[in-house]
């Protein structure tokens, strides 16, 4: 798996990962993992919503020729924890290794 770093973004294969953020967004959600692909144009997001529930969002943004495949669903804490562990491994040994601390804090938040 080829990893690159461009402007504080982790690029793995066709996926661009943004820095995790512990500050709630305008909806009160904490976005811990956000990844985007530009071919085809789609994105995933994992985090904790304003009611402290883990969630996953998927958006297909390519065009209107396909039926709406977008979704937002609740996931289990263990599913989100596994995603965060996977991300910790992915940034290990890169210049973005400091992201691991944010992922670990996200794991702690799930147990609160």
PDB file as gemmi writes it, atoms N, CA and C in Angstrom:
CRYST1    1.000    1.000    1.000  90.00  90.00  90.00 P 1                      
ATOM      1  N   UNK A   1       0.844  -1.166   0.000  1.00  0.00           N  
ATOM      2  CA  UNK A   1       0.000   0.000   0.000  1.00  0.00           C  
ATOM      3  C   UNK A   1       0.896   1.237   0.000  1.00  0.00           C  
ATOM      4  N   UNK A   2       0.776   2.016  -1.062  1.00  0.00           N  
ATOM      5  CA  UNK A   2       1.588   3.219  -1.202  1.00  0.00           C  
ATOM      6  C   UNK A   2       0.947   4.371  -0.444  1.00  0.00           C  
ATOM      7  N   UNK A   3       1.741   5.031   0.399  1.00  0.00           N  
ATOM      8  CA  UNK A   3       1.272   6.174   1.175  1.00  0.00           C  
ATOM      9  C   UNK A   3       2.053   7.413   0.757  1.00  0.00           C  
ATOM     10  N   UNK A   4       1.350   8.509   0.614  1.00  0.00           N  
ATOM     11  CA  UNK A   4       1.983   9.794   0.340  1.00  0.00           C  
ATOM     12  C   UNK A   4       1.367  10.839   1.260  1.00  0.00           C  
ATOM     13  N   UNK A   5       2.098  11.918   1.470  1.00  0.00           N  
ATOM     14  CA  UNK A   5       1.580  13.022   2.266  1.00  0.00           C  
ATOM     15  C   UNK A   5       1.681  14.277   1.416  1.00  0.00           C  
ATOM     16  N   UNK A   6       0.560  14.978   1.304  1.00  0.00           N  
ATOM     17  CA  UNK A   6       0.502  16.202   0.524  1.00  0.00           C  
ATOM     18  C   UNK A   6      -0.308  17.227   1.306  1.00  0.00           C  
ATOM     19  N   UNK A   7       0.334  18.340   1.684  1.00  0.00           N  
ATOM     20  CA  UNK A   7      -0.364  19.413   2.407  1.00  0.00           C  
ATOM     21  C   UNK A   7      -1.152  18.905   3.611  1.00  0.00           C  
ATOM     22  N   UNK A   8      -0.524  18.125   4.450  1.00  0.00           N  
ATOM     23  CA  UNK A   8      -1.141  17.608   5.678  1.00  0.00           C  
ATOM     24  C   UNK A   8      -2.342  16.700   5.397  1.00  0.00           C  
ATOM     25  N   UNK A   9      -2.317  16.056   4.243  1.00  0.00           N  
ATOM     26  CA  UNK A   9      -3.335  15.080   3.851  1.00  0.00           C  
ATOM     27  C   UNK A   9      -2.627  13.763   3.559  1.00  0.00           C  
ATOM     28  N   UNK A  10      -3.179  12.676   4.069  1.00  0.00           N  
ATOM     29  CA  UNK A  10      -2.625  11.353   3.809  1.00  0.00           C  
ATOM     30  C   UNK A  10      -3.298  10.790   2.570  1.00  0.00           C  
ATOM     31  N   UNK A  11      -2.502  10.343   1.608  1.00  0.00           N  
ATOM     32  CA  UNK A  11      -3.027   9.756   0.383  1.00  0.00           C  
ATOM     33  C   UNK A  11      -2.618   8.285   0.370  1.00  0.00           C  
ATOM     34  N   UNK A  12      -3.619   7.415   0.300  1.00  0.00           N  
ATOM     35  CA  UNK A  12      -3.390   5.978   0.242  1.00  0.00           C  
ATOM     36  C   UNK A  12      -4.200   5.445  -0.939  1.00  0.00           C  
ATOM     37  N   UNK A  13      -3.486   4.937  -1.939  1.00  0.00           N  
ATOM     38  CA  UNK A  13      -4.126   4.506  -3.175  1.00  0.00           C  
ATOM     39  C   UNK A  13      -4.931   5.683  -3.739  1.00  0.00           C  
ATOM     40  N   UNK A  14      -6.235   5.529  -3.917  1.00  0.00           N  
ATOM     41  CA  UNK A  14      -7.043   6.618  -4.478  1.00  0.00           C  
ATOM     42  C   UNK A  14      -7.742   7.455  -3.406  1.00  0.00           C  
ATOM     43  N   UNK A  15      -7.465   7.184  -2.132  1.00  0.00           N  
ATOM     44  CA  UNK A  15      -8.161   7.844  -1.024  1.00  0.00           C  
ATOM     45  C   UNK A  15      -7.323   8.949  -0.399  1.00  0.00           C  
ATOM     46  N   UNK A  16      -7.972  10.083  -0.134  1.00  0.00           N  
ATOM     47  CA  UNK A  16      -7.359  11.225   0.531  1.00  0.00           C  
ATOM     48  C   UNK A  16      -7.977  11.332   1.923  1.00  0.00           C  
ATOM     49  N   UNK A  17      -7.142  11.235   2.951  1.00  0.00           N  
ATOM     50  CA  UNK A  17      -7.603  11.287   4.346  1.00  0.00           C  
ATOM     51  C   UNK A  17      -7.290  12.655   4.930  1.00  0.00           C  
ATOM     52  N   UNK A  18      -8.308  13.270   5.518  1.00  0.00           N  
ATOM     53  CA  UNK A  18      -8.123  14.556   6.188  1.00  0.00           C  
ATOM     54  C   UNK A  18      -7.752  14.332   7.646  1.00  0.00           C  
ATOM     55  N   UNK A  19      -7.133  15.354   8.222  1.00  0.00           N  
ATOM     56  CA  UNK A  19      -6.744  15.294   9.629  1.00  0.00           C  
ATOM     57  C   UNK A  19      -7.989  15.148  10.497  1.00  0.00           C  
ATOM     58  N   UNK A  20      -7.950  14.251  11.485  1.00  0.00           N  
ATOM     59  CA  UNK A  20      -9.089  14.120  12.399  1.00  0.00           C  
ATOM     60  C   UNK A  20      -9.247  15.387  13.228  1.00  0.00           C  
ATOM     61  N   UNK A  21     -10.466  15.605  13.697  1.00  0.00           N  
ATOM     62  CA  UNK A  21     -10.751  16.831  14.427  1.00  0.00           C  
ATOM     63  C   UNK A  21     -11.632  16.507  15.632  1.00  0.00           C  
ATOM     64  N   UNK A  22     -11.217  16.916  16.812  1.00  0.00           N  
ATOM     65  CA  UNK A  22     -11.996  16.672  18.025  1.00  0.00           C  
ATOM     66  C   UNK A  22     -12.969  17.805  18.337  1.00  0.00           C  
ATOM     67  N   UNK A  23     -12.947  18.853  17.533  1.00  0.00           N  
ATOM     68  CA  UNK A  23     -13.874  19.967  17.714  1.00  0.00           C  
ATOM     69  C   UNK A  23     -15.173  19.636  16.977  1.00  0.00           C  
ATOM     70  N   UNK A  24     -16.295  19.695  17.658  1.00  0.00           N  
ATOM     71  CA  UNK A  24     -17.567  19.400  16.983  1.00  0.00           C  
ATOM     72  C   UNK A  24     -17.829  20.357  15.815  1.00  0.00           C  
ATOM     73  N   UNK A  25     -18.439  19.801  14.745  1.00  0.00           N  
ATOM     74  CA  UNK A  25     -18.804  20.634  13.604  1.00  0.00           C  
ATOM     75  C   UNK A  25     -20.100  21.378  13.899  1.00  0.00           C  
ATOM     76  N   UNK A  26     -20.660  22.048  12.907  1.00  0.00           N  
ATOM     77  CA  UNK A  26     -21.865  22.871  13.118  1.00  0.00           C  
ATOM     78  C   UNK A  26     -23.071  22.055  13.563  1.00  0.00           C  
ATOM     79  N   UNK A  27     -23.049  20.726  13.312  1.00  0.00           N  
ATOM     80  CA  UNK A  27     -24.143  19.855  13.749  1.00  0.00           C  
ATOM     81  C   UNK A  27     -23.863  19.193  15.095  1.00  0.00           C  
ATOM     82  N   UNK A  28     -22.703  19.487  15.667  1.00  0.00           N  
ATOM     83  CA  UNK A  28     -22.329  18.892  16.944  1.00  0.00           C  
ATOM     84  C   UNK A  28     -21.636  17.553  16.817  1.00  0.00           C  
ATOM     85  N   UNK A  29     -21.333  17.136  15.585  1.00  0.00           N  
ATOM     86  CA  UNK A  29     -20.650  15.859  15.355  1.00  0.00           C  
ATOM     87  C   UNK A  29     -19.143  16.043  15.385  1.00  0.00           C  
ATOM     88  N   UNK A  30     -18.462  15.032  15.884  1.00  0.00           N  
ATOM     89  CA  UNK A  30     -16.999  15.019  15.897  1.00  0.00           C  
ATOM     90  C   UNK A  30     -16.561  14.075  14.784  1.00  0.00           C  
ATOM     91  N   UNK A  31     -15.928  14.631  13.753  1.00  0.00           N  
ATOM     92  CA  UNK A  31     -15.499  13.855  12.598  1.00  0.00           C  
ATOM     93  C   UNK A  31     -14.097  13.320  12.869  1.00  0.00           C  
ATOM     94  N   UNK A  32     -14.016  12.012  13.093  1.00  0.00           N  
ATOM     95  CA  UNK A  32     -12.720  11.412  13.419  1.00  0.00           C  
ATOM     96  C   UNK A  32     -11.994  10.889  12.189  1.00  0.00           C  
ATOM     97  N   UNK A  33     -12.738  10.402  11.215  1.00  0.00           N  
ATOM     98  CA  UNK A  33     -12.130   9.914   9.973  1.00  0.00           C  
ATOM     99  C   UNK A  33     -12.943  10.473   8.819  1.00  0.00           C  
ATOM    100  N   UNK A  34     -12.258  11.097   7.875  1.00  0.00           N  
ATOM    101  CA  UNK A  34     -12.912  11.594   6.666  1.00  0.00           C  
ATOM    102  C   UNK A  34     -12.009  11.263   5.493  1.00  0.00           C  
ATOM    103  N   UNK A  35     -12.544  10.508   4.537  1.00  0.00           N  
ATOM    104  CA  UNK A  35     -11.747  10.171   3.367  1.00  0.00           C  
ATOM    105  C   UNK A  35     -12.552  10.426   2.110  1.00  0.00           C  
ATOM    106  N   UNK A  36     -11.837  10.879   1.066  1.00  0.00           N  
ATOM    107  CA  UNK A  36     -12.454  11.254  -0.196  1.00  0.00           C  
ATOM    108  C   UNK A  36     -11.685  10.603  -1.335  1.00  0.00           C  
ATOM    109  N   UNK A  37     -12.413  10.157  -2.347  1.00  0.00           N  
ATOM    110  CA  UNK A  37     -11.820   9.651  -3.580  1.00  0.00           C  
ATOM    111  C   UNK A  37     -12.278  10.559  -4.714  1.00  0.00           C  
ATOM    112  N   UNK A  38     -11.360  10.867  -5.631  1.00  0.00           N  
ATOM    113  CA  UNK A  38     -11.709  11.712  -6.767  1.00  0.00           C  
ATOM    114  C   UNK A  38     -11.920  10.916  -8.044  1.00  0.00           C  
ATOM    115  N   UNK A  39     -11.913   9.620  -7.943  1.00  0.00           N  
ATOM    116  CA  UNK A  39     -12.145   8.809  -9.129  1.00  0.00           C  
ATOM    117  C   UNK A  39     -12.573   7.418  -8.756  1.00  0.00           C  
ATOM    118  N   UNK A  40     -13.854   7.169  -8.615  1.00  0.00           N  
ATOM    119  CA  UNK A  40     -14.990   8.087  -8.716  1.00  0.00           C  
ATOM    120  C   UNK A  40     -15.079   8.982  -7.486  1.00  0.00           C  
ATOM    121  N   UNK A  41     -15.843  10.045  -7.618  1.00  0.00           N  
ATOM    122  CA  UNK A  41     -15.969  11.012  -6.536  1.00  0.00           C  
ATOM    123  C   UNK A  41     -16.936  10.477  -5.482  1.00  0.00           C  
ATOM    124  N   UNK A  42     -16.373  10.112  -4.334  1.00  0.00           N  
ATOM    125  CA  UNK A  42     -17.158   9.588  -3.224  1.00  0.00           C  
ATOM    126  C   UNK A  42     -16.429   9.894  -1.928  1.00  0.00           C  
ATOM    127  N   UNK A  43     -17.167   9.885  -0.814  1.00  0.00           N  
ATOM    128  CA  UNK A  43     -16.517  10.136   0.467  1.00  0.00           C  
ATOM    129  C   UNK A  43     -17.191   9.363   1.595  1.00  0.00           C  
ATOM    130  N   UNK A  44     -16.378   9.064   2.588  1.00  0.00           N  
ATOM    131  CA  UNK A  44     -16.825   8.399   3.808  1.00  0.00           C  
ATOM    132  C   UNK A  44     -16.455   9.278   4.984  1.00  0.00           C  
ATOM    133  N   UNK A  45     -17.249   9.149   6.040  1.00  0.00           N  
ATOM    134  CA  UNK A  45     -16.962   9.855   7.285  1.00  0.00           C  
ATOM    135  C   UNK A  45     -17.373   8.956   8.445  1.00  0.00           C  
ATOM    136  N   UNK A  46     -16.520   8.907   9.462  1.00  0.00           N  
ATOM    137  CA  UNK A  46     -16.831   8.182  10.690  1.00  0.00           C  
ATOM    138  C   UNK A  46     -16.602   9.123  11.856  1.00  0.00           C  
ATOM    139  N   UNK A  47     -17.474   9.043  12.849  1.00  0.00           N  
ATOM    140  CA  UNK A  47     -17.296   9.908  13.993  1.00  0.00           C  
ATOM    141  C   UNK A  47     -18.326   9.652  15.072  1.00  0.00           C  
ATOM    142  N   UNK A  48     -18.513  10.668  15.907  1.00  0.00           N  
ATOM    143  CA  UNK A  48     -19.442  10.605  17.033  1.00  0.00           C  
ATOM    144  C   UNK A  48     -20.418  11.759  16.866  1.00  0.00           C  
ATOM    145  N   UNK A  49     -21.710  11.452  16.838  1.00  0.00           N  
ATOM    146  CA  UNK A  49     -22.698  12.513  16.610  1.00  0.00           C  
ATOM    147  C   UNK A  49     -22.954  13.325  17.874  1.00  0.00           C  
ATOM    148  N   UNK A  50     -23.836  14.291  17.769  1.00  0.00           N  
ATOM    149  CA  UNK A  50     -24.092  15.218  18.874  1.00  0.00           C  
ATOM    150  C   UNK A  50     -24.703  14.530  20.097  1.00  0.00           C  
ATOM    151  N   UNK A  51     -25.190  13.308  19.916  1.00  0.00           N  
ATOM    152  CA  UNK A  51     -25.758  12.550  21.034  1.00  0.00           C  
ATOM    153  C   UNK A  51     -24.817  11.430  21.492  1.00  0.00           C  
ATOM    154  N   UNK A  52     -23.535  11.554  21.148  1.00  0.00           N  
ATOM    155  CA  UNK A  52     -22.475  10.603  21.531  1.00  0.00           C  
ATOM    156  C   UNK A  52     -22.654   9.209  20.939  1.00  0.00           C  
ATOM    157  N   UNK A  53     -23.254   9.120  19.768  1.00  0.00           N  
ATOM    158  CA  UNK A  53     -23.420   7.834  19.089  1.00  0.00           C  
ATOM    159  C   UNK A  53     -22.459   7.751  17.914  1.00  0.00           C  
ATOM    160  N   UNK A  54     -21.728   6.648  17.795  1.00  0.00           N  
ATOM    161  CA  UNK A  54     -20.854   6.463  16.629  1.00  0.00           C  
ATOM    162  C   UNK A  54     -21.690   6.368  15.353  1.00  0.00           C  
ATOM    163  N   UNK A  55     -21.150   6.923  14.270  1.00  0.00           N  
ATOM    164  CA  UNK A  55     -21.872   6.907  13.000  1.00  0.00           C  
ATOM    165  C   UNK A  55     -20.922   6.706  11.828  1.00  0.00           C  
ATOM    166  N   UNK A  56     -21.519   6.384  10.674  1.00  0.00           N  
ATOM    167  CA  UNK A  56     -20.809   6.293   9.399  1.00  0.00           C  
ATOM    168  C   UNK A  56     -21.682   6.993   8.356  1.00  0.00           C  
ATOM    169  N   UNK A  57     -21.049   7.799   7.512  1.00  0.00           N  
ATOM    170  CA  UNK A  57     -21.727   8.461   6.407  1.00  0.00           C  
ATOM    171  C   UNK A  57     -21.009   8.094   5.117  1.00  0.00           C  
ATOM    172  N   UNK A  58     -21.782   7.817   4.079  1.00  0.00           N  
ATOM    173  CA  UNK A  58     -21.232   7.574   2.746  1.00  0.00           C  
ATOM    174  C   UNK A  58     -21.963   8.470   1.757  1.00  0.00           C  
ATOM    175  N   UNK A  59     -21.208   9.124   0.869  1.00  0.00           N  
ATOM    176  CA  UNK A  59     -21.801   9.947  -0.182  1.00  0.00           C  
ATOM    177  C   UNK A  59     -21.176   9.601  -1.524  1.00  0.00           C  
ATOM    178  N   UNK A  60     -22.029   9.307  -2.490  1.00  0.00           N  
ATOM    179  CA  UNK A  60     -21.618   9.114  -3.879  1.00  0.00           C  
ATOM    180  C   UNK A  60     -21.873  10.447  -4.568  1.00  0.00           C  
ATOM    181  N   UNK A  61     -20.846  11.091  -5.059  1.00  0.00           N  
ATOM    182  CA  UNK A  61     -20.972  12.449  -5.586  1.00  0.00           C  
ATOM    183  C   UNK A  61     -20.716  12.523  -7.085  1.00  0.00           C  
ATOM    184  N   UNK A  62     -20.551  11.391  -7.733  1.00  0.00           N  
ATOM    185  CA  UNK A  62     -20.083  11.365  -9.120  1.00  0.00           C  
ATOM    186  C   UNK A  62     -21.058  12.038 -10.091  1.00  0.00           C  
ATOM    187  N   UNK A  63     -22.292  11.566 -10.139  1.00  0.00           N  
ATOM    188  CA  UNK A  63     -23.271  12.176 -11.045  1.00  0.00           C  
ATOM    189  C   UNK A  63     -24.661  11.670 -10.712  1.00  0.00           C  
ATOM    190  N   UNK A  64     -25.633  12.116 -11.449  1.00  0.00           N  
ATOM    191  CA  UNK A  64     -27.020  11.772 -11.165  1.00  0.00           C  
ATOM    192  C   UNK A  64     -27.507  10.548 -11.938  1.00  0.00           C  
ATOM    193  N   UNK A  65     -26.629   9.836 -12.608  1.00  0.00           N  
ATOM    194  CA  UNK A  65     -27.048   8.678 -13.397  1.00  0.00           C  
ATOM    195  C   UNK A  65     -27.318   7.449 -12.548  1.00  0.00           C  
ATOM    196  N   UNK A  66     -26.875   7.479 -11.310  1.00  0.00           N  
ATOM    197  CA  UNK A  66     -27.033   6.330 -10.434  1.00  0.00           C  
ATOM    198  C   UNK A  66     -28.079   6.626  -9.369  1.00  0.00           C  
ATOM    199  N   UNK A  67     -28.710   5.589  -8.888  1.00  0.00           N  
ATOM    200  CA  UNK A  67     -29.642   5.783  -7.785  1.00  0.00           C  
ATOM    201  C   UNK A  67     -28.871   6.278  -6.564  1.00  0.00           C  
ATOM    202  N   UNK A  68     -29.557   6.958  -5.704  1.00  0.00           N  
ATOM    203  CA  UNK A  68     -28.936   7.515  -4.514  1.00  0.00           C  
ATOM    204  C   UNK A  68     -28.411   6.393  -3.619  1.00  0.00           C  
ATOM    205  N   UNK A  69     -27.112   6.313  -3.499  1.00  0.00           N  
ATOM    206  CA  UNK A  69     -26.479   5.309  -2.658  1.00  0.00           C  
ATOM    207  C   UNK A  69     -26.011   5.917  -1.342  1.00  0.00           C  
ATOM    208  N   UNK A  70     -26.300   7.182  -1.125  1.00  0.00           N  
ATOM    209  CA  UNK A  70     -25.838   7.860   0.078  1.00  0.00           C  
ATOM    210  C   UNK A  70     -26.547   7.310   1.311  1.00  0.00           C  
ATOM    211  N   UNK A  71     -25.840   7.318   2.426  1.00  0.00           N  
ATOM    212  CA  UNK A  71     -26.470   6.898   3.672  1.00  0.00           C  
ATOM    213  C   UNK A  71     -25.760   7.502   4.868  1.00  0.00           C  
ATOM    214  N   UNK A  72     -26.476   7.549   5.955  1.00  0.00           N  
ATOM    215  CA  UNK A  72     -25.915   7.842   7.270  1.00  0.00           C  
ATOM    216  C   UNK A  72     -26.502   6.804   8.195  1.00  0.00           C  
ATOM    217  N   UNK A  73     -25.633   6.102   8.916  1.00  0.00           N  
ATOM    218  CA  UNK A  73     -26.130   5.057   9.807  1.00  0.00           C  
ATOM    219  C   UNK A  73     -25.354   5.057  11.109  1.00  0.00           C  
ATOM    220  N   UNK A  74     -26.037   4.588  12.136  1.00  0.00           N  
ATOM    221  CA  UNK A  74     -25.375   4.370  13.420  1.00  0.00           C  
ATOM    222  C   UNK A  74     -24.558   3.100  13.320  1.00  0.00           C  
ATOM    223  N   UNK A  75     -23.404   3.114  13.950  1.00  0.00           N  
ATOM    224  CA  UNK A  75     -22.567   1.914  14.014  1.00  0.00           C  
ATOM    225  C   UNK A  75     -22.241   1.662  15.477  1.00  0.00           C  
ATOM    226  N   UNK A  76     -21.712   0.496  15.749  1.00  0.00           N  
ATOM    227  CA  UNK A  76     -21.356   0.178  17.135  1.00  0.00           C  
ATOM    228  C   UNK A  76     -20.054   0.872  17.528  1.00  0.00           C  
ATOM    229  N   UNK A  77     -19.881   1.038  18.819  1.00  0.00           N  
ATOM    230  CA  UNK A  77     -18.626   1.596  19.315  1.00  0.00           C  
ATOM    231  C   UNK A  77     -17.438   0.757  18.902  1.00  0.00           C  
ATOM    232  N   UNK A  78     -17.604  -0.568  18.911  1.00  0.00           N  
ATOM    233  CA  UNK A  78     -16.480  -1.443  18.531  1.00  0.00           C  
ATOM    234  C   UNK A  78     -16.122  -1.287  17.053  1.00  0.00           C  
ATOM    235  N   UNK A  79     -17.119  -1.020  16.194  1.00  0.00           N  
ATOM    236  CA  UNK A  79     -16.815  -0.787  14.774  1.00  0.00           C  
ATOM    237  C   UNK A  79     -15.986   0.485  14.604  1.00  0.00           C  
ATOM    238  N   UNK A  80     -16.388   1.540  15.308  1.00  0.00           N  
ATOM    239  CA  UNK A  80     -15.639   2.793  15.212  1.00  0.00           C  
ATOM    240  C   UNK A  80     -14.254   2.642  15.817  1.00  0.00           C  
ATOM    241  N   UNK A  81     -14.153   1.945  16.928  1.00  0.00           N  
ATOM    242  CA  UNK A  81     -12.840   1.718  17.547  1.00  0.00           C  
ATOM    243  C   UNK A  81     -11.921   0.988  16.578  1.00  0.00           C  
ATOM    244  N   UNK A  82     -12.426  -0.026  15.885  1.00  0.00           N  
ATOM    245  CA  UNK A  82     -11.598  -0.763  14.920  1.00  0.00           C  
ATOM    246  C   UNK A  82     -11.120   0.163  13.801  1.00  0.00           C  
ATOM    247  N   UNK A  83     -12.006   1.022  13.299  1.00  0.00           N  
ATOM    248  CA  UNK A  83     -11.615   1.987  12.260  1.00  0.00           C  
ATOM    249  C   UNK A  83     -10.509   2.904  12.776  1.00  0.00           C  
ATOM    250  N   UNK A  84     -10.636   3.357  14.030  1.00  0.00           N  
ATOM    251  CA  UNK A  84      -9.629   4.242  14.599  1.00  0.00           C  
ATOM    252  C   UNK A  84      -8.294   3.527  14.792  1.00  0.00           C  
ATOM    253  N   UNK A  85      -8.333   2.259  15.205  1.00  0.00           N  
ATOM    254  CA  UNK A  85      -7.091   1.484  15.305  1.00  0.00           C  
ATOM    255  C   UNK A  85      -6.453   1.313  13.929  1.00  0.00           C  
ATOM    256  N   UNK A  86      -7.275   1.040  12.924  1.00  0.00           N  
ATOM    257  CA  UNK A  86      -6.758   0.903  11.558  1.00  0.00           C  
ATOM    258  C   UNK A  86      -6.072   2.192  11.097  1.00  0.00           C  
ATOM    259  N   UNK A  87      -6.678   3.330  11.418  1.00  0.00           N  
ATOM    260  CA  UNK A  87      -6.083   4.615  11.037  1.00  0.00           C  
ATOM    261  C   UNK A  87      -4.783   4.865  11.794  1.00  0.00           C  
ATOM    262  N   UNK A  88      -4.749   4.471  13.069  1.00  0.00           N  
ATOM    263  CA  UNK A  88      -3.521   4.623  13.850  1.00  0.00           C  
ATOM    264  C   UNK A  88      -2.386   3.861  13.188  1.00  0.00           C  
ATOM    265  N   UNK A  89      -2.667   2.650  12.738  1.00  0.00           N  
ATOM    266  CA  UNK A  89      -1.659   1.861  12.025  1.00  0.00           C  
ATOM    267  C   UNK A  89      -1.262   2.518  10.713  1.00  0.00           C  
ATOM    268  N   UNK A  90      -2.246   3.079  10.012  1.00  0.00           N  
ATOM    269  CA  UNK A  90      -1.976   3.671   8.704  1.00  0.00           C  
ATOM    270  C   UNK A  90      -1.042   4.875   8.804  1.00  0.00           C  
ATOM    271  N   UNK A  91      -1.178   5.693   9.846  1.00  0.00           N  
ATOM    272  CA  UNK A  91      -0.325   6.878   9.970  1.00  0.00           C  
ATOM    273  C   UNK A  91       1.000   6.568  10.675  1.00  0.00           C  
ATOM    274  N   UNK A  92       1.095   5.386  11.253  1.00  0.00           N  
ATOM    275  CA  UNK A  92       2.326   4.999  11.945  1.00  0.00           C  
ATOM    276  C   UNK A  92       3.510   5.044  10.976  1.00  0.00           C  
ATOM    277  N   UNK A  93       4.570   5.673  11.411  1.00  0.00           N  
ATOM    278  CA  UNK A  93       5.777   5.742  10.599  1.00  0.00           C  
ATOM    279  C   UNK A  93       5.741   6.820   9.532  1.00  0.00           C  
ATOM    280  N   UNK A  94       4.715   7.676   9.542  1.00  0.00           N  
ATOM    281  CA  UNK A  94       4.650   8.776   8.583  1.00  0.00           C  
ATOM    282  C   UNK A  94       4.822  10.099   9.334  1.00  0.00           C  
ATOM    283  N   UNK A  95       4.925  11.194   8.581  1.00  0.00           N  
ATOM    284  CA  UNK A  95       5.012  12.519   9.195  1.00  0.00           C  
ATOM    285  C   UNK A  95       3.710  12.899   9.892  1.00  0.00           C  
ATOM    286  N   UNK A  96       2.657  12.133   9.670  1.00  0.00           N  
ATOM    287  CA  UNK A  96       1.355  12.419  10.279  1.00  0.00           C  
ATOM    288  C   UNK A  96       1.081  11.529  11.483  1.00  0.00           C  
ATOM    289  N   UNK A  97       2.119  10.955  12.041  1.00  0.00           N  
ATOM    290  CA  UNK A  97       1.960  10.051  13.178  1.00  0.00           C  
ATOM    291  C   UNK A  97       1.285  10.736  14.371  1.00  0.00           C  
ATOM    292  N   UNK A  98       1.384  12.056  14.439  1.00  0.00           N  
ATOM    293  CA  UNK A  98       0.728  12.786  15.527  1.00  0.00           C  
ATOM    294  C   UNK A  98      -0.792  12.629  15.483  1.00  0.00           C  
ATOM    295  N   UNK A  99      -1.341  12.268  14.342  1.00  0.00           N  
ATOM    296  CA  UNK A  99      -2.777  12.013  14.243  1.00  0.00           C  
ATOM    297  C   UNK A  99      -3.193  10.885  15.186  1.00  0.00           C  
ATOM    298  N   UNK A 100      -2.268   9.961  15.466  1.00  0.00           N  
ATOM    299  CA  UNK A 100      -2.569   8.829  16.349  1.00  0.00           C  
ATOM    300  C   UNK A 100      -3.112   9.284  17.690  1.00  0.00           C  
ATOM    301  N   UNK A 101      -2.580  10.374  18.210  1.00  0.00           N  
ATOM    302  CA  UNK A 101      -3.053  10.893  19.496  1.00  0.00           C  
ATOM    303  C   UNK A 101      -4.523  11.306  19.414  1.00  0.00           C  
ATOM    304  N   UNK A 102      -4.919  11.863  18.291  1.00  0.00           N  
ATOM    305  CA  UNK A 102      -6.312  12.266  18.114  1.00  0.00           C  
ATOM    306  C   UNK A 102      -7.201  11.032  17.994  1.00  0.00           C  
ATOM    307  N   UNK A 103      -6.728  10.026  17.258  1.00  0.00           N  
ATOM    308  CA  UNK A 103      -7.508   8.786  17.145  1.00  0.00           C  
ATOM    309  C   UNK A 103      -7.665   8.124  18.518  1.00  0.00           C  
ATOM    310  N   UNK A 104      -6.606   8.116  19.305  1.00  0.00           N  
ATOM    311  CA  UNK A 104      -6.685   7.523  20.646  1.00  0.00           C  
ATOM    312  C   UNK A 104      -7.642   8.293  21.549  1.00  0.00           C  
ATOM    313  N   UNK A 105      -7.646   9.604  21.424  1.00  0.00           N  
ATOM    314  CA  UNK A 105      -8.596  10.427  22.194  1.00  0.00           C  
ATOM    315  C   UNK A 105     -10.033  10.110  21.750  1.00  0.00           C  
ATOM    316  N   UNK A 106     -10.220   9.878  20.456  1.00  0.00           N  
ATOM    317  CA  UNK A 106     -11.530   9.480  19.943  1.00  0.00           C  
ATOM    318  C   UNK A 106     -11.995   8.162  20.555  1.00  0.00           C  
ATOM    319  N   UNK A 107     -11.079   7.215  20.705  1.00  0.00           N  
ATOM    320  CA  UNK A 107     -11.403   5.940  21.338  1.00  0.00           C  
ATOM    321  C   UNK A 107     -11.836   6.166  22.785  1.00  0.00           C  
ATOM    322  N   UNK A 108     -11.112   7.040  23.493  1.00  0.00           N  
ATOM    323  CA  UNK A 108     -11.478   7.346  24.883  1.00  0.00           C  
ATOM    324  C   UNK A 108     -12.877   7.961  24.950  1.00  0.00           C  
ATOM    325  N   UNK A 109     -13.224   8.803  23.993  1.00  0.00           N  
ATOM    326  CA  UNK A 109     -14.534   9.451  23.980  1.00  0.00           C  
ATOM    327  C   UNK A 109     -15.658   8.444  23.838  1.00  0.00           C  
ATOM    328  N   UNK A 110     -15.419   7.355  23.125  1.00  0.00           N  
ATOM    329  CA  UNK A 110     -16.436   6.334  22.935  1.00  0.00           C  
ATOM    330  C   UNK A 110     -16.790   5.679  24.272  1.00  0.00           C  
ATOM    331  N   UNK A 111     -15.791   5.560  25.157  1.00  0.00           N  
ATOM    332  CA  UNK A 111     -16.010   4.920  26.446  1.00  0.00           C  
ATOM    333  C   UNK A 111     -16.579   5.861  27.499  1.00  0.00           C  
ATOM    334  N   UNK A 112     -16.679   7.165  27.202  1.00  0.00           N  
ATOM    335  CA  UNK A 112     -17.185   8.120  28.193  1.00  0.00           C  
ATOM    336  C   UNK A 112     -18.685   7.986  28.363  1.00  0.00           C  
TER     337      UNK A 112                                                      
END                                                                             
